[in-house]
Amino acid sequence: MTHRAGLSFQFTHAIARTPANSVANGIRAVDSGDPSGDKFREEHGLYIKALQEAGLSVNVLPALEAFPDSCFVEDPAFCLPNAAIQLRPGTESRLGEGAEIRAALDSVFETVAVLPGEGHVDGGDVLTLDDTILIGLSARTDREGADAFAKLLGDWGYQAEVCETPRGVLHFKTACSTLGDGVILATRVMAESGFFNGRPIVVVPEGEDYAANVIRVNDVVLVPEGYPKTLAAIENAGFKTVVLPTHEARKVDGGLSCLSLRFALG
Ligand code: CIR
């Protein structure tokens, strides 16, 4: 696709969802204790404020107790400037979240498509760069879903590539992010994967893999609290940062990107 400067980080709007108390039952690979709804909502409030300070108008949807992981709105949908796709998350307890977010998509986008076919894609497996969109196969995103998604993006004039998320990594974006301006932040394993085609990569220092999930929002990069080496690496690469607590999200394998859908309208 043609290079669309800023596609990966210039946004005007976001959609988020308040964490429910049921987030204590959220899915996790390793149990390090249940997140508390109250503490999670406190951290979420700071996250929303940071998005607003970065210039976004944020629609915060009400908590959904029936879906413990529903505050991770990145997974059931994918947004582009002026168009969105309702996805089918690849785990049973989250499947219904696509229908739950649909009205919020319809209220802002002229075009909202549903992922064609029967396959599954979690938005956490989709990394939008300015010139291509990478889709990682994972335990959540299957080949049928990824191919259908790539075809739909192609029909809309975007280039998409399907890659393999390294084993043991929940989502493609658990291990990498765009810092914007063509620069990638990635864990060492992901940096050595060859997915990034010679793009400049800031490698996440050893022991800080969780900090590979950051978000560039307009002029700033939001970085999780507690990862000083990664923070320094991002700042040394010339990016302005804002640090946010994500301690409760982390207990259920969530990070900064999962907590919002970010897009440009206009
Ligand atoms: C899940 O396992 O689906 C949630 N507990 C965490 C989702 C994190 N989402 C993301 O990385 N995009």
Boltz pocket constraint, residues with backbone or C-beta under 6 A from the ligand:
constraints:
  - pocket:
      binder: B
      contacts: [[A, 26], [A, 27], [A, 28], [A, 69], [A, 72], [A, 74], [A, 75], [A, 94], [A, 123], [A, 124], [A, 125], [A, 170], [A, 171], [A, 173], [A, 174], [A, 252], [A, 253], [A, 254], [A, 255], [A, 257], [A, 258]]
      max_distance: 6.0
